[in-house]
Amino acid sequence: MPAYGSAKFFDMKVIITGATGMVGKSVLLECLKDDRISEILLINRRSTEVSDLKVKELLHSDFLDLSPIVDQLESYDAIYHCMGVSAVGMKEADYTRLTFDLTKHWADTLFDINPDMVFNYVSGTGTDSSEEGRQMWARVKGKTENYLLQKEFKDAYMFRPGGILVEKGIQPANGSVSKFYNLLRPLIWLLRNTKYVTTGPNIGKAMINSIFKPQEIKILENPDIDALATT
């Protein structure tokens, strides 16, 4: 890791997926504010319509096949993998394909290009590391986390936020999830100073700090996210 104050320390290039969603957009906003991040590559199916000198946006339709864009993924220091789908109403095979299989493809592709990077993955509180629990989504997320942690990237962190408070105007990309989130927002606000809630800005700050200040804990619950955000 470059020493603090070196030119490289303030010249970090990151990839963000899911920047059209609630968490990804929060992470993007923090990266835009942070002078240590020099370049941001957004990879989305639809445009974020963000205009900034730091930002390069790459539209790609099939996230299970990165071969058409693989040559544009080189020389990045970290990926903030914030994309995901709701498990509500989904069969396990479909959810596994869009969660484990998709993330595995990203990890395998990026590892082949540059294993010397940090892979940050947005999972969720309640994820089942044993892969044997009763909740389907938790088993699949656990399988995904376990795969990433054994992949031997330079570093990897599994972010497990519970309730998330975000900046005004940011909403989940999924319409039904957005409605559910808005119903829960008053409760999340009441719990804002407890271990059950973190914030979008703190997730973004923690992801950025993970590049510069490696942590022993690799699975980050809300209190760990908040601590890393202020490290």
Secondary structure, DSSP 4 states (H G I P E B T S, - for coil): -PPTTSTGGG-EEEEEE-TTSHHHHHHHHHHHH-TTEEEEEEEESS------TTEEEEE-S-TT--GGGGGGSTT-SEEEE------TT--HHHHHIIIIIHHHHHHHHHHHH-SSSEEEEE--TT--TTS-SS-HHHHHHHHHHHHHHTS--SEEEEE---EEE--TT---SSHHHHHHHHHHHHHHHHTTTSTTEEEHHHHHHHHHHHHHS--S--EE-HHHHHHHHT-
